[in-house]
Amino acid sequence: MSVGPYAVVGEGVAIGEGTSVGPFCMIEGPTTIGRNCTFTGYASIGSPPQDHSYRGEKTRLTIGDNNTFREFVTVNRGTVKDRGVTIIGSHNLIMAYCHVAHDCNVGSHVVMGNLATLAGHVEIHDNAIIGGLSAVHQFTRVGAYVIVGGGSMVSLDVVPYTKASGDRATLYGVNTIGLKRSGFTKEQISRIEKAYRILFKQGMLLKDAVVALEQEFADAGEIGRLLDFLKSTRRGIAR
């Protein structure tokens, strides 16, 4: 582990082997950071939640391995209103000036472009890309293998495997290029594209579309992920 000049590592911080803390970074606890992470200059990690109800409770931040946090990134700890912990997985790239608010759950292999902002209680699932200057509303979820275009305002759940953009963000089809790059087969992508048409192109009620997907793709794991996401939405889904 290395710590650059003028960096401050506070009480209750545990940092794994191979992690580098750059100049002028502030890391506050309780925070646990895994191995081989990089914090570039001026990042503020594990700071108290920006929430009026916070009264100094001992909440946490947990970060996995092999993450990169660029200049001026801010990540807040959780609140007792939720699980009391903000979670960031592994192999993520969080670009300059991004913000991850209290109680967020960010998966692994996620990319957040410059100035992307997550409000409190947001979930970003594995392999998602959040374009620069975008914002995600409280309690909203962005599914796995989604790409959100730059400058988007995301206020409803974005289902896995899709492209979303705009204010408020709407869907623009399947993230075909991203799926190919992630190793999905032609057959898997074909099934996802068919599921997308059933969900969004045939004028069906969501509950009816879910039943149709269950009947047609009972054994397809990638569609199972999609169905689990649809059944657990609380805010509703972007169309």
N, C-alpha and C positions, 0 to 999 in steps of 0.2 A: 504494500500500500504506500502511496505517496500523497503528501499534502503540500500544496503550493503556498507561496507567501501570502500573508494576511488572510488566509482562510481560517474560519472558526468552526470547530467541531464541538458541539455541545454535549452536555450530560445525557446519558442514555442512548448514545449513538453506537451502533455496532457496524463495522465496515469489514467486508470480506477481502481476502487476499487478492492482490492485483488491481484493486480499484484505485483510481487516481482522482484526487480532489484538487481542482485548479485554483488559481489565485482569486482571492476575494470571495470565495464561496462561503455560504453560511448553511451549515447542516445542524438542525435542531432535533432533539429527541423527545419522546422515544421513537427512534427510527432504526430499522434494520436494513442494511444494504448488502447485496450479495457480492460475488466475485467479478473482477474484471469489468467493472463499470467505470465510465469516464464522466466527470462533471467539469465542464469547461467554465471559464471565469464568470464570477458574479451570479451563479445559480443560487437560488434560495430553496432549500430542500427541508421538508419536515416542519415548516412553520405552522403556527396555530391556524385553525380554520377561520375563514372570513365569514363568520356567522354570528348574528346578534345574540343567539341563545348560548353561545359558548361561554362557559364560566371557568375555564382553566382546567377542565377535566383531563385526566391522563389518557389521551387517545394516541393512536399510533400511525406510523407509515411503514409499509413493508415494500421493499424493492428487490427484484430478483437479480439474475446474473447478466453480464454482457450487455448492459444498457449504455446508451450515450445520451447525455443531457447537455445541450449546447448553451450558449451564453444567455444569461438572464432568465432561464427557465425557473418557474415557481411551482412547487408542489406542496400542498397543505395536508396536514394530518386529518384523521376522521373526527366525527362528532358522536356523542352518546345518543343522539337521535337516530342514528343508524347503527352499524356494527362497531363503530368506534375505531375503524381502521380504513386508511386509503391503501390500495394495493396496486402495484405496478409489476407486471411479470418480467420476462426475460427477453433479450435480443430486440429491444425497442430503440428507435431513434426519435428522440424528442428534440426538435430543432429550436432555434433561438426564439426567445420571448414567449414560448408556449406556457400555458397555465393548466395545471391539473388541480381541481378544487377538492374540498373535503369529501370523503366517502366514495370517491370514484374507484372503479375497478377496471384497470387497463390490462388487457391480456398480454400475449407475447407476439413478437414479430410485427408490432404496430409501428407505423410511421405517422408522426404529427408534424405537418409543415409549419413553417415560421408563423408565429402569432396565432396558431390554433388554440382555442380555449374550451375547456370542459368545465361546465358548471357542476354544482354538487350532485352527488349520487348518480353520476353517469357511468354507464358500462360501455367499454370499447372491447369488442371481442377479437380473437386472434387474427392476425394478418390483415387487419383493416388499415386503410390509409385515410387520414384526415387532412384535406388540403389546407394550405396556408390561409390565414385570415378567416378561418371558419370558426363557428361557435356551436356548441351542443347544449341544448336546454337541460335543466335539472331533470333527473330521473329518466332521461332518454337513453336508449340503447342503440348502438351501431353494431350490426352483426358481423360475423366473420367474413373475410374476403370482400368487404365492401370498400369502394373508393368514393369518398366525398369530395366533390370539386371545390376548388379554392373559393373563398368568399361566401360559403354557404351558411345558412342559419338552419340548424337541424332541430326541429321541435317535436317530431314524431319518430318512433322507432324505424330504423332502416333495416330491412330484412337481409339476411346473409346473401352473398354472391352478387350484389347489385351495384349499380352506379347511381349516385344521388347528387343533386346540385340545386342551388337556387335559394331564394328567400320567399316562403319557407321551402325547405328542400323537398323536391319531388324526384321520382325515379325516372331513369333514362335507360332501362334495360339491364341486361346481365353483364357483369364485369368479366367478359370473355377473355380479354388479354391477361388480366390478373390471374384468372383461373389457370390459363395455359402456363403462365410463368410459375405458378405454384404446383405444377405437376398433375393437374386434373386431366383425366383422359377425355378423348372425344366423346365417348359414351356418357361419361359423367356430366360433361358440359351440355350435351344434348338433353339429358334428363332435366337438368336445372333450367334450361331454356324452355322446355315444355311445361315444367311446373310454374315458371314465371307467367307464361301465357294463360294458364288456368287461373292463376291468382289475379292477374291484372288486365287481361285482354278479353275475357269472355263475359264480363258483366255479372259475375256471380257474387252473392254475399260471401263474406269471408268464411263464415262457418260452413257454408256449402262447399267452398273451394277447398277447405281443409279436409273435409270428408272425401272429396274427389282425389286429393293427393294421397290420402291414406290408402285408398282402394287401389290406385294405380301403381304406387311406388312403395309398397309395403316393405320391401327388402333392400331399398336403396339408402345407404347410410347418409349420403349427402343430403337427401331429401328429409331424412329423419332430423337432421340438424335444423333444417328450415321449419319443419313442423313444430319442433320443440320451441323455437323462437316465437312462432305465431301464437301458439297456445299460451305463452307466458307474458304476452304484451299487456301492459297496464295503461300506457298512454295512447295506444292505437298505432297504426303503421302508416308510414308515408306511402302514397300511391303514385 
